[in-house]
Amino acid sequence: MNRNKVVLARSVAAVLFALSIAITGLAQNNSVGLRPLLWQDVDIRKQDTYLGPGGAAMRPDVSRVTFIKEEKGGHSKKFRIKDADGNVWVAKVSDEAQSETASVRLLSAIGYVTEVNYLVPRLTIPGKGTFTNVRLEARPENQKRGDEWKWGKTPFEGTREMKGLMLMMAMINNWDMKSANNVIIKEGDTEKYVISDLGVSFGKTGSNPLPLFWRIGRSRNKPNDYAKTRLVSGTSREHVHVVYNGKNRSRMHDFTHEDAAWLAGLLMRLSDKQIRDMFRAANYSNADVNLLTRALKTRIVQLDAASRDKKIRNR
């Protein structure tokens, strides 16, 4: 090959390489210009915790339901359906439906971006059967579901909002903090960082912190279990220590008194009625509504007290 051909070949290779880098860059930066959102300041006292983030406007009309397909993956059986208004929902049929409905309302009420969901006490899905306590999760046309986001790799690392979200996982005993449960939802010029699956909450986390063994004793949607657990294990001059035996436990150690105070300040604004309404919306019995309300309020008070306690306590 003569020199001119060698030069030409190298030039073509360089152009192709540069083009591949440019294409890769475009693929990786397709979110350029979009505003990442995890939490927003809301008037907590005005939040409707019965209807949740979708309010009355998005409430499903299940007088007529059309089955679309079965959704694969995960612990729970799920079906994609269409309601009488033509809106698309993912119906979750399992013991996680109630706890997830309540968890979404709690997180949304203090400003975290969430899915929109509702609990239907009884639902018939043509060709699939009739089910009780079905969680319907919205799939609006104006939203695009993107990739999962990973704990420790977000635009919010080290912020009080991210620390608050992690503390909330301990608050509700969500022991399944895996990144596969997280999703980035694109809506307009915003990328919402959402925990899409909160179903393993309002039970108890594992019985000990050892690898694999933490799975022993864990539960989901068990009000009696939740009421018997505690949130705060101790305090030090710099940190508030929480009880958490679940996935990503290694990230649940560095909560400062300021982190705890910020979250407690939000939660303390919730009224008794708002707390009761989020459990009523999940179709818990009156006895369980009372039990869960007391338990959650107790944990909020624990967090508030710990945020102001800088004495060294036994963990």
C-alpha positions, 0 to 999 in steps of 0.5 A: 500500500502506497503512502497516499493510501495509508494516509487516506485509510488512517484519515477514514479510521480517525473520522469513523472513530470520532463519529462513534464517540459522538454517537455514544456521547449523544446516546449517553447525554440524551437527557441534556437540558432536562431538570433532575427532580427528587423532592420539591417543596410542597405545602404539607398541611394541604396535601390530600393523603387519601387520594394521593398524588393523582388527586381526584382527576386521575382516579381510575374508573373501573366500571369497565376494565380491559385486559392488555397483557400480563407484566413479567418479573418481580414478586407480585403478579401484575397485569396491564389494563385499561379503565373505562376512560381509556387510561392505562394502569398496572394492576398489582395483585399481592400482599404488597398492594396496601403497603405500597399505596400507603407508602406512596402517599406518605412520600408524596405528602412531604414532597418526594416525587412518586408514582400515581397509584390507587387501591381498588378493594375489589377488581375483576380483570376479564379473563384473569379473575376477581381480586381484592385489594388491587393497587393500580399504578398509572401509566400516563401518555405524557410520561416516558419511563427511562432507565433505573437510577442507582443508589449512590449514583445520582445528581443528589448525592450528599444532599439533605433530600437524598439523605431524607429519602434514605431515612424514609426507607428506614421510617417505613421499613422498606428492606428492598432498597435495590436499584431495580426498584428505581426508575427515571420518569421523563415528563416535559423538561423534568426527569423524576427520580422515583422509587417505583416499588415500595411494596415491602414496607410497613412490616419489619426488616431482617432480624440481624445485619449479617450478609444473607442472614438479614433476610431472616425475620423480614416481612411486608405489610404486617402492621403488627410487625411494624408496630413492634419495631423501632427506628432509632438505635442510638445517637452520637455527637455527629450522627443519628443511627437507625435500625435497618437490616436490608439491602444497601444497609452499608449506605444507612449509617451517615445520617447527621443530626441535621439530616434527621432534623430536616426530615422530622421537620417535614413529617411533624407537619402531617396531621393525625387525619392525614396519617390516618387517611393514607392508611384508609386509602390502602383499605386497612381495617379500622384496627390496623389504621389505628395501629399503623397511625400510632406506630408511624407517629411514634417513629416520627417523634423518635426521629425528632428527639434523636435529631436534638440528642447529641449525647453518645448512646449505646447502639 
